[in-house]
């Protein structure tokens, strides 16, 4: 049977490909004779994926809690995947940057919109019981979210708000890291002692965080924007996406967590219930307290000073 012209062309292209890499095309063709057809469930490792939800209690809603957090971490992985493409880009084109920023915003929008699963998707009574079997684990220990922050902006922008002005880009990575805002969220306010949650987290991830911070020093998303040609920096679509990214990560995502915390960690009389891991969420989560901006150069002084304040003011007035 004669081969059609398209097949002949493809075989020649394959021969060239394998020849250039010192491989034998015939050996690969023989392998194809014995290879199984690919299935959907094998390709995405479905059975393995569905086996990873392992509750520690008998409460049905714990499986929702586990599944949602796993989905969140998968989206974080996709976000990091997009960020790395921008950081590796050598062409310095605003259009490419804007497209990737738009993808990242879509991922965060899905996460923000889906947070009702956490806010309204579980019975409060079940959550308050099964959470006690999770100690001292906490969503605070999401390393990928911290990596997103490190990839997005220099560490001096992530220093705890009350002392941020004391630090500059001239500080060492190690000194800046020791003063990152999120560490205060897992430190006992009275004794200044780190919680076990924070100690575990630092022991597990500090070397990786420091390594990443050094790898992207001068090459975060913030720096990539500043490195664009002056005309490209004025790209309105890119500026809009970067401002949206700042709001999605540093306001909206935190506000969703605030909503969940108020639902599950305040009793009927408004008394606060401790978060798993002992994180002081009322001091840690409000965006108006932390005032973290990935792209501070894209916001006016008034916008930065009033960062997220309207929502938090409304919430605390309602609580009272």
C-alpha positions in Angstrom: 0.0 0.0 0.0 1.5 3.3 -1.1 1.8 6.1 1.4 0.0 9.3 0.7 2.0 12.5 0.3 1.1 13.8 3.8 2.3 10.7 5.5 5.5 10.6 3.5 6.2 14.2 4.5 5.6 13.5 8.2 7.9 10.4 8.1 10.7 12.5 6.5 10.2 15.2 9.2 10.4 12.5 11.9 13.5 11.1 10.4 15.1 14.5 10.5 14.0 15.1 14.0 15.4 11.8 15.4 18.6 12.1 13.2 19.4 15.5 14.8 19.1 14.0 18.3 21.1 10.9 17.4 18.1 8.6 17.7 16.8 5.8 15.5 13.3 6.5 14.1 12.7 2.7 13.5 13.2 1.9 17.1 10.5 4.5 18.1 8.1 3.2 15.4 8.6 -0.3 16.8 7.8 1.0 20.2 4.5 2.4 18.9 3.4 -1.1 17.9 3.3 -2.2 21.5 2.3 1.1 23.2 -1.2 1.2 24.7 -3.8 3.8 23.5 -3.9 6.7 25.9 -7.0 7.2 27.9 -8.4 10.2 29.7 -8.1 8.6 33.2 -4.5 7.5 32.6 -3.5 10.9 31.2 -4.7 12.9 34.2 -4.0 10.1 36.7 -7.7 10.2 37.8 -7.6 7.2 40.1 -4.6 8.7 42.0 -6.2 12.2 42.1 -9.5 10.9 43.6 -7.6 8.8 46.2 -6.0 11.9 47.7 -9.0 13.1 49.8 -8.5 11.3 53.1 -10.6 12.7 55.9 -9.3 12.3 59.5 -12.8 12.2 61.0 -16.2 10.8 60.1 -17.8 14.2 59.4 -19.0 14.3 55.8 -18.1 17.9 55.2 -14.4 17.4 55.9 -14.1 15.9 52.5 -15.4 19.2 51.0 -12.8 21.0 53.1 -10.0 18.8 51.8 -11.1 18.9 48.2 -11.5 22.6 48.0 -8.0 23.2 49.4 -6.5 20.7 47.0 -8.3 22.5 44.1 -6.9 25.8 45.3 -3.4 24.5 45.4 -3.8 23.2 41.8 -4.8 26.7 40.7 -1.8 28.2 42.6 0.4 25.8 40.6 -1.1 27.1 37.3 -0.6 30.7 38.5 3.0 30.1 39.3 3.3 28.4 35.8 2.1 31.6 34.2 4.3 33.9 36.3 7.4 31.9 35.4 6.8 32.4 31.7 6.7 36.2 32.2 9.9 36.1 34.3 11.6 34.0 31.6 10.5 36.2 28.8 13.4 38.0 27.0 11.4 40.0 24.4 10.0 42.4 27.0 6.7 42.9 25.2 3.7 44.4 27.0 1.2 42.3 25.0 2.7 39.0 26.2 2.9 40.3 29.8 -0.7 41.4 29.6 -1.9 38.1 28.3 -0.3 36.2 31.1 -1.5 38.6 33.7 -5.0 38.2 32.4 -4.7 34.4 32.7 -3.5 34.8 36.3 -6.5 37.1 37.1 -8.9 34.5 35.6 -7.4 31.8 37.9 -7.8 34.1 40.9 -11.3 35.1 39.9 -12.3 31.5 39.8 -10.8 31.0 43.3 -12.5 34.1 44.7 -15.9 33.3 43.1 -15.7 29.7 44.4 -14.9 30.6 48.0 -18.6 30.4 48.8 -17.9 26.6 49.0 -15.9 27.5 52.1 -18.2 30.2 53.4 -21.6 28.5 52.8 -20.7 25.0 51.6 -20.1 23.3 55.0 -22.2 22.9 58.2 -20.7 25.2 60.8 -21.2 22.6 63.5 -19.3 19.9 61.5 -16.4 22.3 60.8 -16.0 23.3 64.4 -15.6 19.7 65.3 -13.5 18.2 62.6 -11.1 21.2 62.7 -9.9 20.1 66.1 -8.4 17.0 64.5 -6.3 19.2 62.1 -4.2 21.0 64.7 -1.7 22.6 64.2 -2.2 22.5 60.4 -3.5 25.7 58.9 -4.2 27.2 55.5 -1.6 29.7 56.6 0.9 27.0 55.6 0.2 27.3 51.9 3.7 27.5 50.5 2.6 28.1 47.0 0.7 31.3 47.9 3.9 32.6 49.5 5.8 31.7 46.4 3.3 33.7 44.3 4.1 36.7 46.5 7.8 36.2 46.2 7.6 35.8 42.4 5.4 38.9 42.1 7.2 41.6 44.0 10.4 42.3 45.9 10.5 41.3 49.6 10.7 44.9 50.8 7.1 45.3 49.6 6.1 42.3 51.8 7.6 43.5 55.0 5.1 44.0 57.9 3.4 47.3 57.3 4.3 49.0 60.6 8.1 48.6 60.0 8.1 48.6 56.2 9.5 52.1 55.8 12.6 51.0 57.8 13.6 48.6 55.1 14.8 49.0 51.6 16.0 47.0 48.6 19.6 47.3 50.1 18.7 44.9 53.0 19.7 41.3 52.7 17.2 38.8 51.5 17.6 37.0 54.9 16.8 40.2 56.9 13.8 41.0 54.7 12.5 37.5 55.0 12.6 37.6 58.8 10.3 40.6 58.7 7.7 39.5 56.2 4.1 40.4 57.1 2.6 36.9 57.3 5.0 35.9 60.1 3.2 38.2 62.5 0.0 36.4 61.6 1.3 33.2 63.4 3.1 34.9 66.3 1.5 35.2 69.7 0.7 38.9 70.2 1.3 38.8 74.0 4.5 36.7 74.2 5.9 37.4 70.7 6.5 33.6 70.5 6.1 31.8 67.2 3.3 29.3 67.0 4.0 25.7 66.2 2.3 26.3 62.9 4.8 28.9 62.0 7.8 26.9 63.3 6.8 23.9 61.2 6.2 26.1 58.1 9.6 27.8 58.4 11.4 24.6 59.0 9.9 23.0 55.9 10.0 25.9 53.5 12.5 28.7 54.6 15.4 27.3 52.5 13.1 27.2 49.4 11.7 30.6 49.9 15.2 32.1 50.4 16.4 30.3 47.2 13.5 31.6 45.1 13.8 35.1 46.5 17.5 35.1 45.5 16.7 33.6 42.0 14.2 36.4 41.2 16.0 39.3 42.9 15.6 42.1 40.5 13.4 40.0 38.2 10.0 39.7 39.9 6.8 40.7 38.0 7.2 44.2 39.5 10.7 44.4 38.0 9.7 43.0 34.7 7.2 45.8 34.4 9.8 48.4 35.2 12.2 46.8 32.7 9.7 47.3 29.8 10.5 50.0 27.3 9.0 53.3 28.4 6.3 53.1 25.7 5.3 49.6 26.7 5.0 50.6 30.4 2.1 52.9 29.3 0.1 50.0 27.9 -3.3 50.6 29.4 -4.5 47.0 29.1 -1.4 45.8 30.9 -1.7 48.4 33.7 -5.3 47.4 34.2 -4.5 43.7 34.5 -1.7 44.4 37.0 -3.9 46.6 39.1 -6.6 43.9 39.0 -4.0 41.4 40.0 -3.0 43.5 43.0 -6.6 43.8 44.1 -7.5 40.1 43.5 -4.6 38.8 45.5 -4.1 41.5 48.2 -7.8 42.5 48.8 -10.4 40.2 47.3 -8.7 36.9 48.2 -8.1 38.1 51.8 -11.7 39.3 52.1 -13.1 35.9 51.1 -11.0 34.4 53.9 -12.3 37.1 56.3 -15.9 36.1 55.3 -15.2 32.4 56.1 -13.4 33.3 59.4 -16.3 35.4 60.5 -18.8 32.7 59.7 -16.9 29.9 61.4 -14.8 31.5 64.0 -17.2 33.9 65.7 -19.9 32.5 67.9 -23.5 33.8 68.2 -22.3 36.5 70.7 -19.5 37.6 68.5 -16.8 36.0 70.6 -13.8 35.0 68.7 -12.8 31.3 68.4 -9.2 30.5 67.8 -8.1 29.6 64.3 -6.4 26.2 63.8 -2.7 26.7 64.3 -3.3 29.8 66.6 -3.1 32.3 63.8 -4.4 35.7 64.8 -6.6 36.1 61.8 -8.2 39.5 62.8 -4.8 41.1 62.7 -3.5 39.0 59.8 -6.2 38.9 57.2 -7.6 42.5 56.8 -6.0 44.0 53.7 -6.3 47.5 55.3 -3.9 46.4 58.1 -1.2 44.9 55.8 -1.5 47.2 52.8 0.5 44.9 50.6 0.9 46.1 47.0 2.7 44.1 44.4 2.9 47.2 42.2 2.9 50.2 44.5 4.0 52.4 41.6 0.6 51.8 40.0 -1.4 53.3 42.9 -1.9 56.8 44.2 -0.9 57.6 47.8 -4.6 57.9 48.7 -5.4 54.5 47.2 -2.6 52.9 49.1 -3.6 54.5 52.4 -7.3 53.4 52.0 -6.4 49.9 50.8 -9.4 47.6 51.5 -10.5 49.9 54.4 -14.1 50.3 53.4 -15.0 46.6 53.6 -13.2 46.0 56.9 -14.8 49.1 58.5 -18.2 47.8 57.4 -17.5 44.4 58.8 -16.2 45.5 62.2 -19.2 48.0 62.6 -21.5 45.1 61.8 -19.8 42.9 64.4 -20.3 45.5 67.0 
